[in-house]
């Protein structure tokens, strides 16, 4: 009986063998939703593929993940192909995925949210970047399909509300895989025209129909456009990336036309109000100026203008008298100073001014005479010099040295013995 029992390894090996040799499991096509997704640092994908009632583990090696054109995420619906195999160690079977592609509308919503988050983080939706729509535009551009309800609604609405506005159509594809390229091209073309407002949009439809307005290229073209852009995509409940990045979002193409131009009745009413306000302001200003003029004319100075000169003349007289008095005082002061100078002793006896200096000069001459060495020589004295230096002590000379005796009438050389 022992031989009838299998080990777990043997059982798992047998199941693996049967699955490996089942042709129906060599290439399996599965549809499901990703959960527990993990991207390994080596490039492998590990995840679970599930539906409403069941799930299966899945692995996709780096050699195949490089071919996937999107970033898998939990909740994303995908279509995969691969091979079913058993991992002997755990006895679990799993699918080894070879290819993966997005499946249906669910993935479009995921892509929409991914792009929305990316552009929002870059600041493309920020209010400070929104340009103001002019009150009364002269020229409005429209990027949409040349046929269809959207352009008809826009033209009829603008023609009804404000027929003075000129409308320029920039025909573009608004549906299909390459429609976004045509929309970008027409937006760039519209920039070459002198437009006040640009409407970009189309009529309603499914998310696939509106997808061109969810493309990143269209969003960036709208953001970079120097013209204020009004988005008008789909119906009121439809939101696209273009709506978030545009300067103003309209719920419908008709709504975009209503936002782009004013109602002529409203403009006429506004002009009427401005006329009334202008007249009122002019009358108020005129009455104010009349009142001011009346006040000015009622001033005494204008009723009796000579009084202005009387006051000035009186002030002039006071200043003139003050000036004369000041001049008289100045002359009297100078006259008094002059009389004092004339009465001074210097002017009366100028010689006395020189007596003291002459006396002082004589005393100085007497002192100089006393100190003059020539006078000393005249009295019989001599000046002894050695090498032009005066000898005042016998210690300054030695025997046999020659010295000079300066006398009154000459110089005498002598030798010390």
PyMOL commands that set and color helices and strands:
alter all, ss='L'
color gray80, all
select helices_A, chain A and resi 2-4+8-20+23-25+62-65+104-122+127-129+149-161+179-190+211-214+216-224+241-245+253-260+264-297+300-303+306-342+345-348+352-371+373-378+394-396
alter helices_A, ss='H'
color red, helices_A
select strands_A, chain A and resi 28-39+45-50+55-60+77-87+92-102+139-144+166-171+197-202+228-233+248-249+383-386+389-390+402-407+410-415
alter strands_A, ss='S'
color yellow, strands_A
deselect
rebuild
show_as cartoon
